[in-house]
Amino acid sequence: MDDELRSLQEKLHAVSARLSDLSLNKQTAEALVAEYRQLLKALDKFTPAN
C-alpha cells in the first residue's frame, strides 16, 4: 500500500509540475496527457468498486 501511495504522489507531482509550466506546446501537452492518464489509473486503484 505504501508503494502504491508513493507512486500516486509521484504521478500527482508530475502532473502538477507540468501544469505549472507556462510554456505549453504540443510536446509538453502530450506529456501532460500521458502523465494525467497514469494519475487517473493510479487513482482508480483507490476508488471503491460499486
MMTF fields as JSON, N, C-alpha, C and O atoms, coordinates in Angstrom:
{
  "mmtfVersion": "1.0.0",
  "mmtfProducer": "UNKNOWN",
  "numBonds": 199,
  "numAtoms": 200,
  "numGroups": 50,
  "numChains": 1,
  "numModels": 1,
  "chainsPerModel": [1],
  "groupsPerChain": [50],
  "chainIdList": ["A"],
  "bondAtomList": [4, 2, 8, 6, 12, 10, 16, 14, 20, 18, 24, 22, 28, 26, 32, 30, 36, 34, 40, 38, 44, 42, 48, 46, 52, 50, 56, 54, 60, 58, 64, 62, 68, 66, 72, 70, 76, 74, 80, 78, 84, 82, 88, 86, 92, 90, 96, 94, 100, 98, 104, 102, 108, 106, 112, 110, 116, 114, 120, 118, 124, 122, 128, 126, 132, 130, 136, 134, 140, 138, 144, 142, 148, 146, 152, 150, 156, 154, 160, 158, 164, 162, 168, 166, 172, 170, 176, 174, 180, 178, 184, 182, 188, 186, 192, 190, 196, 194],
  "bondOrderList": [1, 1, 1, 1, 1, 1, 1, 1, 1, 1, 1, 1, 1, 1, 1, 1, 1, 1, 1, 1, 1, 1, 1, 1, 1, 1, 1, 1, 1, 1, 1, 1, 1, 1, 1, 1, 1, 1, 1, 1, 1, 1, 1, 1, 1, 1, 1, 1, 1],
  "groupList": [{"groupName": "MET", "atomNameList": ["N", "CA", "C", "O"], "elementList": ["N", "C", "C", "O"], "formalChargeList": [0, 0, 0, 0], "bondAtomList": [1, 0, 2, 1, 3, 2], "bondOrderList": [1, 1, 2], "singleLetterCode": "M", "chemCompType": "L-PEPTIDE LINKING"}, {"groupName": "ASP", "atomNameList": ["N", "CA", "C", "O"], "elementList": ["N", "C", "C", "O"], "formalChargeList": [0, 0, 0, 0], "bondAtomList": [1, 0, 2, 1, 3, 2], "bondOrderList": [1, 1, 2], "singleLetterCode": "D", "chemCompType": "L-PEPTIDE LINKING"}, {"groupName": "GLU", "atomNameList": ["N", "CA", "C", "O"], "elementList": ["N", "C", "C", "O"], "formalChargeList": [0, 0, 0, 0], "bondAtomList": [1, 0, 2, 1, 3, 2], "bondOrderList": [1, 1, 2], "singleLetterCode": "E", "chemCompType": "L-PEPTIDE LINKING"}, {"groupName": "LEU", "atomNameList": ["N", "CA", "C", "O"], "elementList": ["N", "C", "C", "O"], "formalChargeList": [0, 0, 0, 0], "bondAtomList": [1, 0, 2, 1, 3, 2], "bondOrderList": [1, 1, 2], "singleLetterCode": "L", "chemCompType": "L-PEPTIDE LINKING"}, {"groupName": "ARG", "atomNameList": ["N", "CA", "C", "O"], "elementList": ["N", "C", "C", "O"], "formalChargeList": [0, 0, 0, 0], "bondAtomList": [1, 0, 2, 1, 3, 2], "bondOrderList": [1, 1, 2], "singleLetterCode": "R", "chemCompType": "L-PEPTIDE LINKING"}, {"groupName": "SER", "atomNameList": ["N", "CA", "C", "O"], "elementList": ["N", "C", "C", "O"], "formalChargeList": [0, 0, 0, 0], "bondAtomList": [1, 0, 2, 1, 3, 2], "bondOrderList": [1, 1, 2], "singleLetterCode": "S", "chemCompType": "L-PEPTIDE LINKING"}, {"groupName": "GLN", "atomNameList": ["N", "CA", "C", "O"], "elementList": ["N", "C", "C", "O"], "formalChargeList": [0, 0, 0, 0], "bondAtomList": [1, 0, 2, 1, 3, 2], "bondOrderList": [1, 1, 2], "singleLetterCode": "Q", "chemCompType": "L-PEPTIDE LINKING"}, {"groupName": "LYS", "atomNameList": ["N", "CA", "C", "O"], "elementList": ["N", "C", "C", "O"], "formalChargeList": [0, 0, 0, 0], "bondAtomList": [1, 0, 2, 1, 3, 2], "bondOrderList": [1, 1, 2], "singleLetterCode": "K", "chemCompType": "L-PEPTIDE LINKING"}, {"groupName": "HIS", "atomNameList": ["N", "CA", "C", "O"], "elementList": ["N", "C", "C", "O"], "formalChargeList": [0, 0, 0, 0], "bondAtomList": [1, 0, 2, 1, 3, 2], "bondOrderList": [1, 1, 2], "singleLetterCode": "H", "chemCompType": "L-PEPTIDE LINKING"}, {"groupName": "ALA", "atomNameList": ["N", "CA", "C", "O"], "elementList": ["N", "C", "C", "O"], "formalChargeList": [0, 0, 0, 0], "bondAtomList": [1, 0, 2, 1, 3, 2], "bondOrderList": [1, 1, 2], "singleLetterCode": "A", "chemCompType": "L-PEPTIDE LINKING"}, {"groupName": "VAL", "atomNameList": ["N", "CA", "C", "O"], "elementList": ["N", "C", "C", "O"], "formalChargeList": [0, 0, 0, 0], "bondAtomList": [1, 0, 2, 1, 3, 2], "bondOrderList": [1, 1, 2], "singleLetterCode": "V", "chemCompType": "L-PEPTIDE LINKING"}, {"groupName": "ASN", "atomNameList": ["N", "CA", "C", "O"], "elementList": ["N", "C", "C", "O"], "formalChargeList": [0, 0, 0, 0], "bondAtomList": [1, 0, 2, 1, 3, 2], "bondOrderList": [1, 1, 2], "singleLetterCode": "N", "chemCompType": "L-PEPTIDE LINKING"}, {"groupName": "THR", "atomNameList": ["N", "CA", "C", "O"], "elementList": ["N", "C", "C", "O"], "formalChargeList": [0, 0, 0, 0], "bondAtomList": [1, 0, 2, 1, 3, 2], "bondOrderList": [1, 1, 2], "singleLetterCode": "T", "chemCompType": "L-PEPTIDE LINKING"}, {"groupName": "TYR", "atomNameList": ["N", "CA", "C", "O"], "elementList": ["N", "C", "C", "O"], "formalChargeList": [0, 0, 0, 0], "bondAtomList": [1, 0, 2, 1, 3, 2], "bondOrderList": [1, 1, 2], "singleLetterCode": "Y", "chemCompType": "L-PEPTIDE LINKING"}, {"groupName": "PHE", "atomNameList": ["N", "CA", "C", "O"], "elementList": ["N", "C", "C", "O"], "formalChargeList": [0, 0, 0, 0], "bondAtomList": [1, 0, 2, 1, 3, 2], "bondOrderList": [1, 1, 2], "singleLetterCode": "F", "chemCompType": "L-PEPTIDE LINKING"}, {"groupName": "PRO", "atomNameList": ["N", "CA", "C", "O"], "elementList": ["N", "C", "C", "O"], "formalChargeList": [0, 0, 0, 0], "bondAtomList": [1, 0, 2, 1, 3, 2], "bondOrderList": [1, 1, 2], "singleLetterCode": "P", "chemCompType": "L-PEPTIDE LINKING"}],
  "groupTypeList": [0, 1, 1, 2, 3, 4, 5, 3, 6, 2, 7, 3, 8, 9, 10, 5, 9, 4, 3, 5, 1, 3, 5, 3, 11, 7, 6, 12, 9, 2, 9, 3, 10, 9, 2, 13, 4, 6, 3, 3, 7, 9, 3, 1, 7, 14, 12, 15, 9, 11],
  "groupIdList": [1, 2, 3, 4, 5, 6, 7, 8, 9, 10, 11, 12, 13, 14, 15, 16, 17, 18, 19, 20, 21, 22, 23, 24, 25, 26, 27, 28, 29, 30, 31, 32, 33, 34, 35, 36, 37, 38, 39, 40, 41, 42, 43, 44, 45, 46, 47, 48, 49, 50],
  "secStructList": [7, 2, 2, 2, 2, 2, 2, 2, 2, 2, 2, 2, 2, 2, 2, 2, 2, 2, 2, 2, 7, 1, 7, 7, 7, 2, 2, 2, 2, 2, 2, 2, 2, 2, 2, 2, 2, 2, 2, 2, 2, 2, 2, 2, 2, 6, 1, 7, 7, 7],
  "xCoordList": [0.827, 0.0, 0.871, 0.569, 1.948, 2.829, 3.446, 3.592, 3.809, 4.375, 3.346, 3.68, 2.095, 1.038, 0.788, 0.583, 0.804, 0.593, 1.754, 1.546, 2.957, 4.138, 4.061, 4.37, 3.651, 3.501, 2.441, 2.626, 1.343, 0.278, 0.796, 0.501, 1.56, 2.119, 3.078, 3.076, 3.888, 4.827, 4.084, 4.469, 3.017, 2.238, 1.534, 1.477, 1.006, 0.357, 1.362, 1.056, 2.549, 3.592, 3.983, 4.184, 4.092, 4.462, 3.415, 3.761, 2.143, 1.068, 1.092, 0.945, 1.273, 1.327, 2.474, 2.309, 3.626, 4.781, 4.496, 4.85, 3.863, 3.519, 2.535, 2.666, 1.552, 0.547, 1.137, 0.642, 2.189, 2.791, 3.74, 4.188, 4.047, 4.914, 4.099, 3.147, 4.468, 3.696, 4.0, 3.283, 5.042, 5.401, 4.818, 5.552, 3.511, 2.828, 2.891, 2.47, 3.417, 3.425, 2.912, 2.495, 2.942, 2.377, 3.075, 2.421, 4.392, 5.143, 4.838, 4.617, 4.826, 4.543, 3.072, 2.742, 2.196, 0.777, 0.577, -0.192, 1.259, 1.163, 1.723, 1.169, 2.813, 3.39, 2.435, 2.293, 1.779, 0.804, -0.349, -0.776, -0.845, -1.945, -1.52, -2.284, -0.315, 0.175, 0.307, -0.081, 0.851, 1.013, -0.335, -0.523, -1.264, -2.603, -3.309, -3.999, -3.142, -3.733, -3.148, -3.876, -1.839, -1.202, -1.743, -1.968, -1.949, -2.506, -3.919, -4.261, -4.729, -6.093, -6.108, -6.933, -5.2, -5.109, -4.714, -5.249, -3.774, -3.351, -4.492, -4.694, -5.233, -6.366, -7.467, -8.17, -7.602, -8.624, -8.413, -9.377, -7.165, -6.864, -7.408, -7.687, -7.559, -8.021, -9.527, -10.071, -10.199, -11.631, -12.367, -12.104, -13.274, -14.02, -14.88, -15.487, -14.918, -15.744, -17.199, -17.526, -18.068, -19.526, -20.083, -21.28],
  "yCoordList": [-1.19, 0.0, 1.253, 2.227, 1.223, 2.384, 2.664, 3.819, 1.594, 1.772, 2.379, 3.232, 1.936, 2.477, 3.946, 4.756, 4.279, 5.667, 6.543, 7.665, 6.031, 6.777, 6.992, 8.075, 5.961, 6.072, 7.108, 7.894, 7.108, 8.087, 9.502, 10.412, 9.689, 11.004, 11.458, 12.629, 10.545, 10.888, 11.308, 12.269, 10.582, 10.907, 12.254, 13.045, 12.505, 13.785, 14.93, 15.991, 14.707, 15.727, 15.99, 17.141, 14.934, 15.093, 15.919, 16.794, 15.637, 16.391, 17.838, 18.764, 18.027, 19.377, 20.184, 21.36, 19.555, 20.239, 20.625, 21.723, 19.735, 20.054, 21.219, 22.097, 21.223, 22.288, 23.64, 24.68, 23.628, 24.894, 25.444, 26.585, 24.648, 25.09, 25.966, 25.497, 27.223, 28.168, 28.072, 28.659, 27.347, 27.234, 25.947, 25.019, 25.905, 24.722, 24.69, 25.63, 23.606, 23.381, 21.969, 21.285, 21.535, 20.225, 19.102, 18.186, 19.166, 18.104, 18.049, 16.97, 19.197, 19.198, 18.88, 18.293, 19.268, 18.931, 17.422, 16.842, 16.789, 15.332, 14.631, 13.629, 15.153, 14.578, 14.748, 13.846, 15.907, 16.152, 15.16, 14.607, 14.936, 13.986, 12.586, 11.89, 12.172, 10.847, 10.725, 9.711, 11.753, 11.713, 11.781, 11.16, 12.53, 12.615, 11.266, 10.869, 10.562, 9.219, 8.263, 7.464, 8.337, 7.488, 7.815, 6.92, 9.102, 9.519, 8.967, 8.469, 9.054, 8.527, 7.027, 6.537, 6.295, 4.845, 4.562, 3.646, 5.347, 5.153, 5.489, 4.795, 6.55, 6.932, 5.864, 5.656, 5.208, 4.18, 3.054, 2.433, 2.791, 1.738, 2.09, 1.201, 3.392, 3.845, 4.096, 4.466, 3.898, 4.128, 2.826, 1.803, 2.858, 1.632, 1.196, 2.019, -0.109, -0.665, -0.66, -0.865, -0.424, -0.421, -1.808, -2.006],
  "zCoordList": [0.0, 0.0, 0.0, -0.69, 0.773, 0.815, -0.549, -0.948, -1.266, -2.602, -3.554, -4.377, -3.437, -4.286, -3.973, -4.878, -2.71, -2.3, -2.769, -3.231, -2.65, -3.112, -4.63, -5.127, -5.35, -6.799, -7.159, -8.088, -6.431, -6.652, -6.409, -7.183, -5.346, -5.047, -6.149, -6.53, -6.657, -7.73, -8.994, -9.661, -9.316, -10.506, -10.35, -11.292, -9.171, -8.901, -8.999, -9.542, -8.477, -8.562, -10.016, -10.404, -10.82, -12.226, -12.98, -13.773, -12.728, -13.383, -12.901, -13.697, -11.62, -11.063, -11.668, -11.992, -11.816, -12.405, -13.848, -14.277, -14.597, -15.997, -16.066, -16.919, -15.17, -15.18, -14.798, -15.231, -13.992, -13.588, -14.651, -14.548, -15.663, -16.765, -17.706, -18.329, -17.808, -18.614, -20.106, -20.916, -20.479, -21.898, -22.481, -22.821, -22.59, -23.088, -24.611, -25.285, -25.13, -26.57, -26.819, -25.885, -28.061, -28.381, -27.627, -27.129, -27.542, -26.881, -25.383, -24.834, -24.726, -23.292, -23.016, -21.986, -23.935, -23.775, -23.884, -23.118, -24.821, -24.964, -23.731, -23.276, -23.194, -21.979, -20.804, -19.979, -20.727, -19.671, -19.766, -18.753, -20.955, -21.145, -20.704, -20.035, -21.073, -20.691, -19.173, -18.594, -18.535, -17.082, -16.372, -15.326, -16.938, -16.357, -16.44, -15.5, -17.55, -17.685, -16.656, -16.068, -16.434, -15.425, -14.037, -13.224, -13.774, -12.491, -12.313, -11.241, -13.348, -13.263, -13.006, -12.235, -13.649, -13.413, -11.975, -11.351, -11.442, -10.056, -9.097, -8.1, -9.397, -8.545, -8.577, -7.589, -9.701, -9.851, -8.841, -8.393, -8.486, -7.504, -6.121, -5.317, -5.844, -4.541, -4.511, -3.471, -5.634, -5.716, -5.413, -6.045, -4.465, -4.15, -5.335, -6.02, -5.558, -6.637, -6.219, -5.05, -7.189, -6.902, -6.982, -6.774]
}
